[in-house]
């Protein structure tokens, strides 16, 4: 996973969520869109490069059961 993560983040240096909102933040985390525990894979199509703030926000939302 570490090699895959490092390769992905080297290609996606900015947070993909911040970028959608016209902001530029450095990506520091690689997030599984569909968690591996729910059948998600390590394929690029299931990954997002995120800054720490966005990654935390997504996981807090998931813990509350709100997957929107």
Predicted model as a PDB file, atoms N, CA, C, CB and O in Angstrom, pLDDT in the B-factor column:
MODEL        1                                                                  
ATOM      1  N   UNK A   1       0.819  -1.191   0.000  1.00 89.00           N  
ATOM      2  CA  UNK A   1       0.000   0.000   0.000  1.00 89.00           C  
ATOM      3  C   UNK A   1       0.867   1.261   0.000  1.00 89.00           C  
ATOM      4  CB  UNK A   1      -0.934  -0.005   1.203  1.00 89.00           C  
ATOM      5  O   UNK A   1       0.554   2.235  -0.684  1.00 89.00           O  
ATOM      6  N   UNK A   2       1.960   1.235   0.772  1.00 93.00           N  
ATOM      7  CA  UNK A   2       2.800   2.431   0.843  1.00 93.00           C  
ATOM      8  C   UNK A   2       3.344   2.812  -0.531  1.00 93.00           C  
ATOM      9  CB  UNK A   2       3.955   2.209   1.820  1.00 93.00           C  
ATOM     10  O   UNK A   2       3.349   3.991  -0.882  1.00 93.00           O  
ATOM     11  N   UNK A   3       3.800   1.841  -1.307  1.00 95.00           N  
ATOM     12  CA  UNK A   3       4.312   2.151  -2.650  1.00 95.00           C  
ATOM     13  C   UNK A   3       3.213   2.714  -3.548  1.00 95.00           C  
ATOM     14  CB  UNK A   3       4.918   0.894  -3.295  1.00 95.00           C  
ATOM     15  O   UNK A   3       3.431   3.680  -4.280  1.00 95.00           O  
ATOM     16  N   UNK A   4       2.035   2.104  -3.485  1.00 96.00           N  
ATOM     17  CA  UNK A   4       0.897   2.570  -4.286  1.00 96.00           C  
ATOM     18  C   UNK A   4       0.512   3.990  -3.863  1.00 96.00           C  
ATOM     19  CB  UNK A   4      -0.321   1.605  -4.132  1.00 96.00           C  
ATOM     20  O   UNK A   4       0.273   4.853  -4.708  1.00 96.00           O  
ATOM     21  N   UNK A   5       0.455   4.223  -2.555  1.00 95.00           N  
ATOM     22  CA  UNK A   5       0.107   5.527  -2.011  1.00 95.00           C  
ATOM     23  C   UNK A   5       1.114   6.585  -2.460  1.00 95.00           C  
ATOM     24  CB  UNK A   5       0.042   5.468  -0.480  1.00 95.00           C  
ATOM     25  O   UNK A   5       0.729   7.657  -2.926  1.00 95.00           O  
ATOM     26  N   UNK A   6       2.380   6.284  -2.320  1.00 96.00           N  
ATOM     27  CA  UNK A   6       3.435   7.230  -2.700  1.00 96.00           C  
ATOM     28  C   UNK A   6       3.381   7.551  -4.194  1.00 96.00           C  
ATOM     29  CB  UNK A   6       4.816   6.663  -2.335  1.00 96.00           C  
ATOM     30  O   UNK A   6       3.555   8.703  -4.592  1.00 96.00           O  
ATOM     31  N   UNK A   7       3.141   6.532  -5.014  1.00 96.00           N  
ATOM     32  CA  UNK A   7       3.051   6.742  -6.457  1.00 96.00           C  
ATOM     33  C   UNK A   7       1.840   7.616  -6.784  1.00 96.00           C  
ATOM     34  CB  UNK A   7       2.958   5.387  -7.202  1.00 96.00           C  
ATOM     35  O   UNK A   7       1.940   8.522  -7.611  1.00 96.00           O  
ATOM     36  N   UNK A   8       0.698   7.355  -6.144  1.00 97.00           N  
ATOM     37  CA  UNK A   8      -0.514   8.129  -6.407  1.00 97.00           C  
ATOM     38  C   UNK A   8      -0.330   9.592  -5.999  1.00 97.00           C  
ATOM     39  CB  UNK A   8      -1.711   7.517  -5.661  1.00 97.00           C  
ATOM     40  O   UNK A   8      -0.669  10.502  -6.756  1.00 97.00           O  
ATOM     41  N   UNK A   9       0.200   9.806  -4.817  1.00 96.00           N  
ATOM     42  CA  UNK A   9       0.336  11.186  -4.326  1.00 96.00           C  
ATOM     43  C   UNK A   9       1.410  11.954  -5.102  1.00 96.00           C  
ATOM     44  CB  UNK A   9       0.676  11.184  -2.824  1.00 96.00           C  
ATOM     45  O   UNK A   9       1.358  13.182  -5.170  1.00 96.00           O  
ATOM     46  N   UNK A  10       2.369  11.256  -5.678  1.00 96.00           N  
ATOM     47  CA  UNK A  10       3.366  11.962  -6.494  1.00 96.00           C  
ATOM     48  C   UNK A  10       2.741  12.480  -7.796  1.00 96.00           C  
ATOM     49  CB  UNK A  10       4.559  11.029  -6.813  1.00 96.00           C  
ATOM     50  O   UNK A  10       3.227  13.452  -8.374  1.00 96.00           O  
ATOM     51  N   UNK A  11       1.672  11.836  -8.251  1.00 96.00           N  
ATOM     52  CA  UNK A  11       0.963  12.275  -9.457  1.00 96.00           C  
ATOM     53  C   UNK A  11      -0.147  13.271  -9.143  1.00 96.00           C  
ATOM     54  CB  UNK A  11       0.381  11.076 -10.185  1.00 96.00           C  
ATOM     55  O   UNK A  11      -0.548  14.042 -10.015  1.00 96.00           O  
ATOM     56  N   UNK A  12      -0.644  13.265  -7.919  1.00 96.00           N  
ATOM     57  CA  UNK A  12      -1.752  14.125  -7.510  1.00 96.00           C  
ATOM     58  C   UNK A  12      -1.284  14.925  -6.298  1.00 96.00           C  
ATOM     59  CB  UNK A  12      -3.051  13.286  -7.181  1.00 96.00           C  
ATOM     60  O   UNK A  12      -1.571  14.551  -5.160  1.00 96.00           O  
ATOM     61  N   UNK A  13      -0.589  15.991  -6.526  1.00 96.00           N  
ATOM     62  CA  UNK A  13       0.060  16.738  -5.447  1.00 96.00           C  
ATOM     63  C   UNK A  13      -0.885  17.672  -4.687  1.00 96.00           C  
ATOM     64  CB  UNK A  13       1.196  17.539  -6.009  1.00 96.00           C  
ATOM     65  O   UNK A  13      -0.577  18.082  -3.568  1.00 96.00           O  
ATOM     66  N   UNK A  14      -2.021  18.009  -5.279  1.00 97.00           N  
ATOM     67  CA  UNK A  14      -2.971  18.909  -4.620  1.00 97.00           C  
ATOM     68  C   UNK A  14      -4.199  18.147  -4.146  1.00 97.00           C  
ATOM     69  CB  UNK A  14      -3.388  20.042  -5.568  1.00 97.00           C  
ATOM     70  O   UNK A  14      -4.580  17.128  -4.723  1.00 97.00           O  
ATOM     71  N   UNK A  15      -4.806  18.657  -3.093  1.00 97.00           N  
ATOM     72  CA  UNK A  15      -6.029  18.073  -2.554  1.00 97.00           C  
ATOM     73  C   UNK A  15      -7.123  18.169  -3.618  1.00 97.00           C  
ATOM     74  CB  UNK A  15      -6.465  18.791  -1.232  1.00 97.00           C  
ATOM     75  O   UNK A  15      -7.419  19.254  -4.118  1.00 97.00           O  
ATOM     76  N   UNK A  16      -7.716  17.034  -3.956  1.00 96.00           N  
ATOM     77  CA  UNK A  16      -8.725  17.013  -5.003  1.00 96.00           C  
ATOM     78  C   UNK A  16     -10.019  17.707  -4.579  1.00 96.00           C  
ATOM     79  CB  UNK A  16      -9.017  15.588  -5.403  1.00 96.00           C  
ATOM     80  O   UNK A  16     -10.706  18.278  -5.426  1.00 96.00           O  
ATOM     81  N   UNK A  17     -10.366  17.672  -3.303  1.00 95.00           N  
ATOM     82  CA  UNK A  17     -11.576  18.358  -2.842  1.00 95.00           C  
ATOM     83  C   UNK A  17     -11.371  19.869  -2.795  1.00 95.00           C  
ATOM     84  CB  UNK A  17     -11.988  17.842  -1.459  1.00 95.00           C  
ATOM     85  O   UNK A  17     -12.231  20.623  -3.250  1.00 95.00           O  
ATOM     86  N   UNK A  18     -10.257  20.311  -2.258  1.00 96.00           N  
ATOM     87  CA  UNK A  18      -9.971  21.749  -2.235  1.00 96.00           C  
ATOM     88  C   UNK A  18      -9.948  22.301  -3.658  1.00 96.00           C  
ATOM     89  CB  UNK A  18      -8.621  22.031  -1.524  1.00 96.00           C  
ATOM     90  O   UNK A  18     -10.473  23.383  -3.920  1.00 96.00           O  
ATOM     91  N   UNK A  19      -9.341  21.555  -4.569  1.00 93.00           N  
ATOM     92  CA  UNK A  19      -9.225  21.997  -5.957  1.00 93.00           C  
ATOM     93  C   UNK A  19     -10.602  22.201  -6.587  1.00 93.00           C  
ATOM     94  CB  UNK A  19      -8.419  20.981  -6.773  1.00 93.00           C  
ATOM     95  O   UNK A  19     -10.782  23.121  -7.386  1.00 93.00           O  
ATOM     96  N   UNK A  20     -11.585  21.349  -6.236  1.00 90.00           N  
ATOM     97  CA  UNK A  20     -12.942  21.500  -6.759  1.00 90.00           C  
ATOM     98  C   UNK A  20     -13.571  22.817  -6.320  1.00 90.00           C  
ATOM     99  CB  UNK A  20     -13.813  20.335  -6.307  1.00 90.00           C  
ATOM    100  O   UNK A  20     -14.464  23.342  -6.985  1.00 90.00           O  
ATOM    101  N   UNK A  21     -13.094  23.347  -5.190  1.00 88.00           N  
ATOM    102  CA  UNK A  21     -13.616  24.602  -4.661  1.00 88.00           C  
ATOM    103  C   UNK A  21     -12.670  25.772  -4.942  1.00 88.00           C  
ATOM    104  CB  UNK A  21     -13.858  24.476  -3.160  1.00 88.00           C  
ATOM    105  O   UNK A  21     -12.690  26.790  -4.250  1.00 88.00           O  
ATOM    106  N   UNK A  22     -11.841  25.599  -5.976  1.00 90.00           N  
ATOM    107  CA  UNK A  22     -10.924  26.650  -6.425  1.00 90.00           C  
ATOM    108  C   UNK A  22      -9.897  27.039  -5.372  1.00 90.00           C  
ATOM    109  CB  UNK A  22     -11.704  27.868  -6.829  1.00 90.00           C  
ATOM    110  O   UNK A  22      -9.459  28.189  -5.323  1.00 90.00           O  
ATOM    111  N   UNK A  23      -9.516  26.098  -4.542  1.00 90.00           N  
ATOM    112  CA  UNK A  23      -8.498  26.323  -3.523  1.00 90.00           C  
ATOM    113  C   UNK A  23      -7.348  25.378  -3.834  1.00 90.00           C  
ATOM    114  CB  UNK A  23      -9.062  26.095  -2.064  1.00 90.00           C  
ATOM    115  O   UNK A  23      -7.551  24.335  -4.456  1.00 90.00           O  
ATOM    116  N   UNK A  24      -6.158  25.729  -3.410  1.00 91.00           N  
ATOM    117  CA  UNK A  24      -5.006  24.855  -3.633  1.00 91.00           C  
ATOM    118  C   UNK A  24      -4.393  24.516  -2.284  1.00 91.00           C  
ATOM    119  CB  UNK A  24      -3.951  25.528  -4.574  1.00 91.00           C  
ATOM    120  O   UNK A  24      -3.834  25.374  -1.601  1.00 91.00           O  
ATOM    121  N   UNK A  25      -4.510  23.256  -1.918  1.00 95.00           N  
ATOM    122  CA  UNK A  25      -3.885  22.747  -0.696  1.00 95.00           C  
ATOM    123  C   UNK A  25      -3.067  21.527  -1.061  1.00 95.00           C  
ATOM    124  CB  UNK A  25      -4.951  22.403   0.397  1.00 95.00           C  
ATOM    125  O   UNK A  25      -3.469  20.732  -1.910  1.00 95.00           O  
ATOM    126  N   UNK A  26      -1.945  21.381  -0.433  1.00 97.00           N  
ATOM    127  CA  UNK A  26      -1.079  20.243  -0.700  1.00 97.00           C  
ATOM    128  C   UNK A  26      -1.723  18.954  -0.187  1.00 97.00           C  
ATOM    129  CB  UNK A  26       0.301  20.453  -0.051  1.00 97.00           C  
ATOM    130  O   UNK A  26      -2.193  18.893   0.950  1.00 97.00           O  
ATOM    131  N   UNK A  27      -1.738  17.940  -1.026  1.00 97.00           N  
ATOM    132  CA  UNK A  27      -2.260  16.638  -0.622  1.00 97.00           C  
ATOM    133  C   UNK A  27      -1.243  15.936   0.267  1.00 97.00           C  
ATOM    134  CB  UNK A  27      -2.597  15.768  -1.859  1.00 97.00           C  
ATOM    135  O   UNK A  27      -0.055  15.882  -0.050  1.00 97.00           O  
ATOM    136  N   UNK A  28      -1.719  15.406   1.373  1.00 96.00           N  
ATOM    137  CA  UNK A  28      -0.854  14.675   2.298  1.00 96.00           C  
ATOM    138  C   UNK A  28      -1.382  13.274   2.580  1.00 96.00           C  
ATOM    139  CB  UNK A  28      -0.713  15.445   3.601  1.00 96.00           C  
ATOM    140  O   UNK A  28      -0.690  12.462   3.194  1.00 96.00           O  
ATOM    141  N   UNK A  29      -2.603  12.987   2.136  1.00 96.00           N  
ATOM    142  CA  UNK A  29      -3.253  11.711   2.423  1.00 96.00           C  
ATOM    143  C   UNK A  29      -3.850  11.143   1.136  1.00 96.00           C  
ATOM    144  CB  UNK A  29      -4.352  11.881   3.511  1.00 96.00           C  
ATOM    145  O   UNK A  29      -4.224  11.887   0.229  1.00 96.00           O  
ATOM    146  N   UNK A  30      -3.931   9.825   1.072  1.00 97.00           N  
ATOM    147  CA  UNK A  30      -4.644   9.171  -0.019  1.00 97.00           C  
ATOM    148  C   UNK A  30      -5.833   8.452   0.601  1.00 97.00           C  
ATOM    149  CB  UNK A  30      -3.713   8.175  -0.820  1.00 97.00           C  
ATOM    150  O   UNK A  30      -5.680   7.624   1.500  1.00 97.00           O  
ATOM    151  N   UNK A  31      -7.011   8.780   0.107  1.00 97.00           N  
ATOM    152  CA  UNK A  31      -8.268   8.292   0.667  1.00 97.00           C  
ATOM    153  C   UNK A  31      -8.921   7.288  -0.276  1.00 97.00           C  
ATOM    154  CB  UNK A  31      -9.225   9.462   0.947  1.00 97.00           C  
ATOM    155  O   UNK A  31      -8.945   7.494  -1.490  1.00 97.00           O  
ATOM    156  N   UNK A  32      -9.452   6.201   0.284  1.00 96.00           N  
ATOM    157  CA  UNK A  32     -10.247   5.249  -0.489  1.00 96.00           C  
ATOM    158  C   UNK A  32     -11.677   5.783  -0.553  1.00 96.00           C  
ATOM    159  CB  UNK A  32     -10.201   3.805   0.148  1.00 96.00           C  
ATOM    160  O   UNK A  32     -12.299   5.994   0.488  1.00 96.00           O  
ATOM    161  N   UNK A  33     -12.202   6.003  -1.740  1.00 95.00           N  
ATOM    162  CA  UNK A  33     -13.570   6.488  -1.908  1.00 95.00           C  
ATOM    163  C   UNK A  33     -14.538   5.443  -1.353  1.00 95.00           C  
ATOM    164  CB  UNK A  33     -13.878   6.791  -3.412  1.00 95.00           C  
ATOM    165  O   UNK A  33     -15.406   5.761  -0.540  1.00 95.00           O  
ATOM    166  N   UNK A  34     -14.384   4.209  -1.791  1.00 95.00           N  
ATOM    167  CA  UNK A  34     -15.113   3.080  -1.199  1.00 95.00           C  
ATOM    168  C   UNK A  34     -14.093   2.364  -0.318  1.00 95.00           C  
ATOM    169  CB  UNK A  34     -15.746   2.100  -2.314  1.00 95.00           C  
ATOM    170  O   UNK A  34     -13.104   1.833  -0.825  1.00 95.00           O  
ATOM    171  N   UNK A  35     -14.322   2.343   0.994  1.00 92.00           N  
ATOM    172  CA  UNK A  35     -13.350   1.724   1.894  1.00 92.00           C  
ATOM    173  C   UNK A  35     -13.058   0.264   1.523  1.00 92.00           C  
ATOM    174  CB  UNK A  35     -13.856   1.798   3.326  1.00 92.00           C  
ATOM    175  O   UNK A  35     -13.936  -0.465   1.060  1.00 92.00           O  
ATOM    176  N   UNK A  36     -11.825  -0.133   1.735  1.00 94.00           N  
ATOM    177  CA  UNK A  36     -11.426  -1.511   1.465  1.00 94.00           C  
ATOM    178  C   UNK A  36     -12.313  -2.474   2.257  1.00 94.00           C  
ATOM    179  CB  UNK A  36      -9.932  -1.729   1.822  1.00 94.00           C  
ATOM    180  O   UNK A  36     -12.645  -3.556   1.773  1.00 94.00           O  
ATOM    181  N   UNK A  37     -12.692  -2.080   3.465  1.00 92.00           N  
ATOM    182  CA  UNK A  37     -13.540  -2.931   4.307  1.00 92.00           C  
ATOM    183  C   UNK A  37     -14.936  -3.140   3.717  1.00 92.00           C  
ATOM    184  CB  UNK A  37     -13.663  -2.324   5.693  1.00 92.00           C  
ATOM    185  O   UNK A  37     -15.662  -4.046   4.125  1.00 92.00           O  
ATOM    186  N   UNK A  38     -15.301  -2.293   2.753  1.00 93.00           N  
ATOM    187  CA  UNK A  38     -16.606  -2.424   2.089  1.00 93.00           C  
ATOM    188  C   UNK A  38     -16.454  -2.867   0.641  1.00 93.00           C  
ATOM    189  CB  UNK A  38     -17.368  -1.100   2.146  1.00 93.00           C  
ATOM    190  O   UNK A  38     -17.364  -2.685  -0.168  1.00 93.00           O  
ATOM    191  N   UNK A  39     -15.310  -3.445   0.318  1.00 96.00           N  
ATOM    192  CA  UNK A  39     -15.103  -3.975  -1.025  1.00 96.00           C  
ATOM    193  C   UNK A  39     -14.352  -3.061  -1.967  1.00 96.00           C  
ATOM    194  CB  UNK A  39     -16.398  -4.297  -1.619  1.00 96.00           C  
ATOM    195  O   UNK A  39     -14.178  -3.399  -3.138  1.00 96.00           O  
ATOM    196  N   UNK A  40     -13.901  -1.908  -1.491  1.00 96.00           N  
ATOM    197  CA  UNK A  40     -13.129  -0.993  -2.325  1.00 96.00           C  
ATOM    198  C   UNK A  40     -11.751  -1.554  -2.629  1.00 96.00           C  
ATOM    199  CB  UNK A  40     -13.001   0.363  -1.647  1.00 96.00           C  
ATOM    200  O   UNK A  40     -11.255  -2.440  -1.934  1.00 96.00           O  
ATOM    201  N   UNK A  41     -11.153  -1.030  -3.664  1.00 96.00           N  
ATOM    202  CA  UNK A  41      -9.834  -1.514  -4.087  1.00 96.00           C  
ATOM    203  C   UNK A  41      -8.811  -0.383  -4.009  1.00 96.00           C  
ATOM    204  CB  UNK A  41      -9.895  -2.088  -5.527  1.00 96.00           C  
ATOM    205  O   UNK A  41      -9.135   0.761  -3.689  1.00 96.00           O  
ATOM    206  N   UNK A  42      -7.581  -0.741  -4.311  1.00 96.00           N  
ATOM    207  CA  UNK A  42      -6.502   0.233  -4.382  1.00 96.00           C  
ATOM    208  C   UNK A  42      -6.313   0.779  -5.798  1.00 96.00           C  
ATOM    209  CB  UNK A  42      -5.210  -0.392  -3.892  1.00 96.00           C  
ATOM    210  O   UNK A  42      -5.297   1.408  -6.093  1.00 96.00           O  
ATOM    211  N   UNK A  43      -7.287   0.539  -6.668  1.00 96.00           N  
ATOM    212  CA  UNK A  43      -7.219   1.079  -8.025  1.00 96.00           C  
ATOM    213  C   UNK A  43      -7.300   2.599  -7.978  1.00 96.00           C  
ATOM    214  CB  UNK A  43      -8.353   0.501  -8.907  1.00 96.00           C  
ATOM    215  O   UNK A  43      -7.969   3.162  -7.112  1.00 96.00           O  
ATOM    216  N   UNK A  44      -6.621   3.259  -8.904  1.00 97.00           N  
ATOM    217  CA  UNK A  44      -6.623   4.720  -8.943  1.00 97.00           C  
ATOM    218  C   UNK A  44      -8.038   5.297  -8.959  1.00 97.00           C  
ATOM    219  CB  UNK A  44      -5.859   5.205 -10.161  1.00 97.00           C  
ATOM    220  O   UNK A  44      -8.274   6.351  -8.369  1.00 97.00           O  
ATOM    221  N   UNK A  45      -8.967   4.638  -9.614  1.00 97.00           N  
ATOM    222  CA  UNK A  45     -10.345   5.132  -9.712  1.00 97.00           C  
ATOM    223  C   UNK A  45     -11.033   5.187  -8.353  1.00 97.00           C  
ATOM    224  CB  UNK A  45     -11.150   4.251 -10.656  1.00 97.00           C  
ATOM    225  O   UNK A  45     -12.039   5.880  -8.202  1.00 97.00           O  
ATOM    226  N   UNK A  46     -10.511   4.475  -7.366  1.00 98.00           N  
ATOM    227  CA  UNK A  46     -11.097   4.447  -6.028  1.00 98.00           C  
ATOM    228  C   UNK A  46     -10.287   5.281  -5.031  1.00 98.00           C  
ATOM    229  CB  UNK A  46     -11.200   3.007  -5.535  1.00 98.00           C  
ATOM    230  O   UNK A  46     -10.526   5.197  -3.826  1.00 98.00           O  
ATOM    231  N   UNK A  47      -9.352   6.069  -5.505  1.00 98.00           N  
ATOM    232  CA  UNK A  47      -8.488   6.839  -4.617  1.00 98.00           C  
ATOM    233  C   UNK A  47      -8.664   8.331  -4.845  1.00 98.00           C  
ATOM    234  CB  UNK A  47      -7.028   6.447  -4.820  1.00 98.00           C  
ATOM    235  O   UNK A  47      -9.000   8.770  -5.945  1.00 98.00           O  
ATOM    236  N   UNK A  48      -8.433   9.108  -3.785  1.00 97.00           N  
ATOM    237  CA  UNK A  48      -8.426  10.567  -3.859  1.00 97.00           C  
ATOM    238  C   UNK A  48      -7.254  11.088  -3.055  1.00 97.00           C  
ATOM    239  CB  UNK A  48      -9.761  11.168  -3.343  1.00 97.00           C  
ATOM    240  O   UNK A  48      -6.992  10.614  -1.949  1.00 97.00           O  
ATOM    241  N   UNK A  49      -6.548  12.062  -3.607  1.00 98.00           N  
ATOM    242  CA  UNK A  49      -5.487  12.735  -2.868  1.00 98.00           C  
ATOM    243  C   UNK A  49      -6.136  13.878  -2.100  1.00 98.00           C  
ATOM    244  CB  UNK A  49      -4.341  13.253  -3.825  1.00 98.00           C  
ATOM    245  O   UNK A  49      -6.823  14.713  -2.688  1.00 98.00           O  
ATOM    246  N   UNK A  50      -5.918  13.919  -0.776  1.00 97.00           N  
ATOM    247  CA  UNK A  50      -6.561  14.921   0.067  1.00 97.00           C  
ATOM    248  C   UNK A  50      -5.565  15.569   1.016  1.00 97.00           C  
ATOM    249  CB  UNK A  50      -7.702  14.295   0.858  1.00 97.00           C  
ATOM    250  O   UNK A  50      -4.541  14.981   1.366  1.00 97.00           O  
ATOM    251  N   UNK A  51      -5.885  16.793   1.426  1.00 97.00           N  
ATOM    252  CA  UNK A  51      -5.135  17.411   2.509  1.00 97.00           C  
ATOM    253  C   UNK A  51      -5.642  16.798   3.816  1.00 97.00           C  
ATOM    254  CB  UNK A  51      -5.293  18.984   2.503  1.00 97.00           C  
ATOM    255  O   UNK A  51      -6.682  16.140   3.839  1.00 97.00           O  
ATOM    256  N   UNK A  52      -4.918  17.014   4.875  1.00 96.00           N  
ATOM    257  CA  UNK A  52      -5.297  16.425   6.160  1.00 96.00           C  
ATOM    258  C   UNK A  52      -6.687  16.903   6.605  1.00 96.00           C  
ATOM    259  CB  UNK A  52      -4.250  16.774   7.233  1.00 96.00           C  
ATOM    260  O   UNK A  52      -7.488  16.115   7.107  1.00 96.00           O  
ATOM    261  N   UNK A  53      -6.959  18.180   6.417  1.00 96.00           N  
ATOM    262  CA  UNK A  53      -8.252  18.746   6.844  1.00 96.00           C  
ATOM    263  C   UNK A  53      -9.424  18.071   6.129  1.00 96.00           C  
ATOM    264  CB  UNK A  53      -8.283  20.261   6.578  1.00 96.00           C  
ATOM    265  O   UNK A  53     -10.401  17.693   6.776  1.00 96.00           O  
ATOM    266  N   UNK A  54      -9.345  17.918   4.824  1.00 96.00           N  
ATOM    267  CA  UNK A  54     -10.435  17.272   4.072  1.00 96.00           C  
ATOM    268  C   UNK A  54     -10.563  15.799   4.439  1.00 96.00           C  
ATOM    269  CB  UNK A  54     -10.203  17.412   2.559  1.00 96.00           C  
ATOM    270  O   UNK A  54     -11.672  15.274   4.543  1.00 96.00           O  
ATOM    271  N   UNK A  55      -9.433  15.138   4.634  1.00 96.00           N  
ATOM    272  CA  UNK A  55      -9.465  13.720   5.000  1.00 96.00           C  
ATOM    273  C   UNK A  55     -10.159  13.530   6.349  1.00 96.00           C  
ATOM    274  CB  UNK A  55      -8.033  13.139   5.048  1.00 96.00           C  
ATOM    275  O   UNK A  55     -10.977  12.623   6.503  1.00 96.00           O  
ATOM    276  N   UNK A  56      -9.842  14.367   7.310  1.00 95.00           N  
ATOM    277  CA  UNK A  56     -10.489  14.301   8.627  1.00 95.00           C  
ATOM    278  C   UNK A  56     -11.987  14.567   8.500  1.00 95.00           C  
ATOM    279  CB  UNK A  56      -9.847  15.317   9.602  1.00 95.00           C  
ATOM    280  O   UNK A  56     -12.798  13.876   9.117  1.00 95.00           O  
ATOM    281  N   UNK A  57     -12.346  15.553   7.713  1.00 94.00           N  
ATOM    282  CA  UNK A  57     -13.751  15.915   7.527  1.00 94.00           C  
ATOM    283  C   UNK A  57     -14.548  14.739   6.956  1.00 94.00           C  
ATOM    284  CB  UNK A  57     -13.870  17.137   6.598  1.00 94.00           C  
ATOM    285  O   UNK A  57     -15.650  14.452   7.423  1.00 94.00           O  
ATOM    286  N   UNK A  58     -14.003  14.068   5.962  1.00 93.00           N  
ATOM    287  CA  UNK A  58     -14.680  12.920   5.359  1.00 93.00           C  
ATOM    288  C   UNK A  58     -14.871  11.809   6.388  1.00 93.00           C  
ATOM    289  CB  UNK A  58     -13.883  12.395   4.147  1.00 93.00           C  
ATOM    290  O   UNK A  58     -15.955  11.234   6.490  1.00 93.00           O  
ATOM    291  N   UNK A  59     -13.831  11.509   7.144  1.00 87.00           N  
ATOM    292  CA  UNK A  59     -13.932  10.418   8.113  1.00 87.00           C  
ATOM    293  C   UNK A  59     -14.882  10.750   9.261  1.00 87.00           C  
ATOM    294  CB  UNK A  59     -12.558  10.089   8.665  1.00 87.00           C  
ATOM    295  O   UNK A  59     -15.565   9.859   9.767  1.00 87.00           O  
ATOM    296  N   UNK A  60     -14.936  11.997   9.677  1.00 90.00           N  
ATOM    297  CA  UNK A  60     -15.904  12.386  10.715  1.00 90.00           C  
ATOM    298  C   UNK A  60     -17.320  12.225  10.198  1.00 90.00           C  
ATOM    299  CB  UNK A  60     -15.670  13.842  11.171  1.00 90.00           C  
ATOM    300  O   UNK A  60     -18.200  11.760  10.923  1.00 90.00           O  
ATOM    301  N   UNK A  61     -17.545  12.608   8.942  1.00 86.00           N  
ATOM    302  CA  UNK A  61     -18.868  12.471   8.334  1.00 86.00           C  
ATOM    303  C   UNK A  61     -19.256  10.992   8.232  1.00 86.00           C  
ATOM    304  CB  UNK A  61     -18.894  13.134   6.934  1.00 86.00           C  
ATOM    305  O   UNK A  61     -20.401  10.626   8.497  1.00 86.00           O  
ATOM    306  N   UNK A  62     -18.298  10.150   7.848  1.00 81.00           N  
ATOM    307  CA  UNK A  62     -18.574   8.711   7.739  1.00 81.00           C  
ATOM    308  C   UNK A  62     -18.902   8.107   9.098  1.00 81.00           C  
ATOM    309  CB  UNK A  62     -17.377   7.980   7.120  1.00 81.00           C  
ATOM    310  O   UNK A  62     -19.757   7.227   9.196  1.00 81.00           O  
ATOM    311  N   UNK A  63     -18.231   8.572  10.141  1.00 80.00           N  
ATOM    312  CA  UNK A  63     -18.502   8.056  11.488  1.00 80.00           C  
ATOM    313  C   UNK A  63     -19.906   8.409  11.943  1.00 80.00           C  
ATOM    314  CB  UNK A  63     -17.484   8.603  12.486  1.00 80.00           C  
ATOM    315  O   UNK A  63     -20.521   7.665  12.708  1.00 80.00           O  
ATOM    316  N   UNK A  64     -20.417   9.541  11.475  1.00 80.00           N  
ATOM    317  CA  UNK A  64     -21.776   9.947  11.835  1.00 80.00           C  
ATOM    318  C   UNK A  64     -22.829   9.215  10.993  1.00 80.00           C  
ATOM    319  CB  UNK A  64     -21.933  11.460  11.666  1.00 80.00           C  
ATOM    320  O   UNK A  64     -24.028   9.327  11.246  1.00 80.00           O  
ATOM    321  N   UNK A  65     -22.359   8.467   9.990  1.00 73.00           N  
ATOM    322  CA  UNK A  65     -23.282   7.743   9.130  1.00 73.00           C  
ATOM    323  C   UNK A  65     -23.834   8.556   7.982  1.00 73.00           C  
ATOM    324  CB  UNK A  65     -24.399   7.231   9.931  1.00 73.00           C  
ATOM    325  O   UNK A  65     -24.784   8.138   7.321  1.00 73.00           O  
ATOM    326  N   UNK A  66     -23.251   9.707   7.742  1.00 57.00           N  
ATOM    327  CA  UNK A  66     -23.685  10.577   6.654  1.00 57.00           C  
ATOM    328  C   UNK A  66     -22.703  10.422   5.511  1.00 57.00           C  
ATOM    329  CB  UNK A  66     -23.784  12.066   7.112  1.00 57.00           C  
ATOM    330  O   UNK A  66     -21.609  10.983   5.572  1.00 57.00           O  
ATOM    331  N   UNK A  67     -23.052   9.681   4.469  1.00 54.00           N  
ATOM    332  CA  UNK A  67     -22.145   9.404   3.367  1.00 54.00           C  
ATOM    333  C   UNK A  67     -22.339  10.357   2.204  1.00 54.00           C  
ATOM    334  CB  UNK A  67     -22.326   7.990   2.897  1.00 54.00           C  
ATOM    335  O   UNK A  67     -21.926  10.028   1.091  1.00 54.00           O  
ATOM    336  N   UNK A  68     -22.941  11.516   2.396  1.00 46.00           N  
ATOM    337  CA  UNK A  68     -23.172  12.484   1.320  1.00 46.00           C  
ATOM    338  C   UNK A  68     -21.911  13.274   1.046  1.00 46.00           C  
ATOM    339  CB  UNK A  68     -24.325  13.434   1.676  1.00 46.00           C  
ATOM    340  O   UNK A  68     -21.904  14.141   0.172  1.00 46.00           O  
TER     341      UNK A  68                                                      
ENDMDL                                                                          
END                                                                             
